[in-house]
Amino acid sequence: MDCPYIPDRKLGDLSYKLLEKVGRNRIPIAGSIELTFRCNLRCQHCYVSHGHNGMPGKQELSLAEIKRIFDQIAEGGTLWLLITGGEPFMRRDFKEIYLYAKQKGFLITLFTNGTLITPRMADFFAEYRPYKIDITLYGYRKETYENVTGIPGSYEKCYRGIELLHERGIPLGLKTMLMTLTQDELWDMKQYAEELGVRFRYDAMINAGLERDLEPVSFRLAPEDIIQIELQDQPLVDEMREYFDLRKDIKVDPHQLYVCSAGLRSFHIDPYGKLSLCMMAREQEYDLLSGSFKRGWDDFLAQVRTQKTENERECNSCSLISICGQCPGWSYIEHGDEYTKVDYLCQMTHLRAEKFGFIHL
Amino acid sequence: MQNLNKRYLQDPNMVSRVIVDETILVPIRQNVGDMESIYTLNETATLAWSLMDGENTLEEIRDRIVVEYDVDEEDAQLDLLELIAQLQEIGALQEL
């Protein structure tokens, strides 16, 4: 999956101003929380598919516990909060959770499949507007969409949800997973978004399931096919080149296991109150029901964040390390440890560097 | 001429957050402010905002600014009145 922690530029220059001020200080300015793993869809590629009906023996955070956690992360300095799932609307107390988050002054992004959005829910968001709602499309045609989701009728519900939000002027983004199941309709989905005038993005980086389930991986496109698609997308090509240009003289410490913003500016909380560096890297968790967010952030995640890599790791000498999406979380769910290279990410990086022109200085 | 005996109260539908020394006003409801925006306050404005509790008059707030920042009374007053106008425009204040 794409990394959702980097705030975009849509809100004037405040994001940059704040991020500049944050600098190298460890401030948990962006966080994400999964309210539940439960979902009304049964997507073939889902990375939390084992939790569709809830996790056996595990109790989701209560409303009171979520409120307490929100109090603590607000105190810690969190401004951007991503609320996701599972499907967050599966929580019967969703509105109370959301309103409390609004009252804490978070800028809320909501990830949803859109199928549970009713006119009343859309009115609610019109009154208490989120920073953004991102809806995932699983196809442009009904057959494709419902082949992915496994639920008859979900296609109409999703597109109705989009319309309900759009006609109320609620900040909306559309996205899709680019995979074998959806690839033929990518440009149709993009065009649909453009006609609505909303942002569209796609993500081809299908990761394994959180329980090390490799089923989702079978829906990946080959790196060569992804590059062919990306090369047809001129704005993406420009963006990629701009990014490579920015990264060309960045020195990455190859001995540092985590080189992204996880645990430096961002964190993740799962439905059971487990705090981790991010959605991918969950193998080391801190229980927010037993300790405070401050302790979890200041002590636990700080320690996780500063782990070193294994000395012999082949990536350590790679000239593309500053643009690589290699991630310890991916390594763990694919290989069972945080160090082993994920070949798929490696191939993508090398191909992109070749096709989009990356010259390391 | 603005009445300096007026008192203002922060609108409860505007949340203020202080993050890395930056004071940010985040609207909760649609009818408050421009929802595509959030607002930042400078140091002086942050002090003034914190004093808009329904108790302090504009004159008292102005005087606090003069003392805290060692500025001219007239300048402080002009800045304060401009801030009040801006905060009212985005619906961040209730006039008592």
HADDOCK unambig.tbl for C-alpha pairs under 7 A between the chains (distance, minus, plus):
assign (segid A and resid 11 and name CA) (segid B and resid 37 and name CA) 6.50 0.50 0.50
assign (segid A and resid 21 and name CA) (segid B and resid 20 and name CA) 6.63 0.50 0.50
assign (segid A and resid 22 and name CA) (segid B and resid 20 and name CA) 6.51 0.50 0.50
assign (segid A and resid 77 and name CA) (segid B and resid 19 and name CA) 5.63 0.50 0.50
assign (segid A and resid 102 and name CA) (segid B and resid 28 and name CA) 5.87 0.50 0.50
assign (segid A and resid 103 and name CA) (segid B and resid 15 and name CA) 6.75 0.50 0.50
assign (segid A and resid 103 and name CA) (segid B and resid 28 and name CA) 6.60 0.50 0.50
assign (segid A and resid 105 and name CA) (segid B and resid 15 and name CA) 5.38 0.50 0.50
assign (segid A and resid 105 and name CA) (segid B and resid 16 and name CA) 6.96 0.50 0.50
assign (segid A and resid 105 and name CA) (segid B and resid 17 and name CA) 6.69 0.50 0.50
assign (segid A and resid 105 and name CA) (segid B and resid 26 and name CA) 5.69 0.50 0.50
assign (segid A and resid 126 and name CA) (segid B and resid 30 and name CA) 6.84 0.50 0.50
assign (segid A and resid 127 and name CA) (segid B and resid 29 and name CA) 5.50 0.50 0.50
assign (segid A and resid 127 and name CA) (segid B and resid 30 and name CA) 4.91 0.50 0.50
assign (segid A and resid 128 and name CA) (segid B and resid 28 and name CA) 5.97 0.50 0.50
assign (segid A and resid 128 and name CA) (segid B and resid 29 and name CA) 4.80 0.50 0.50
assign (segid A and resid 128 and name CA) (segid B and resid 30 and name CA) 5.96 0.50 0.50
assign (segid A and resid 129 and name CA) (segid B and resid 29 and name CA) 6.80 0.50 0.50
assign (segid A and resid 129 and name CA) (segid B and resid 30 and name CA) 6.42 0.50 0.50
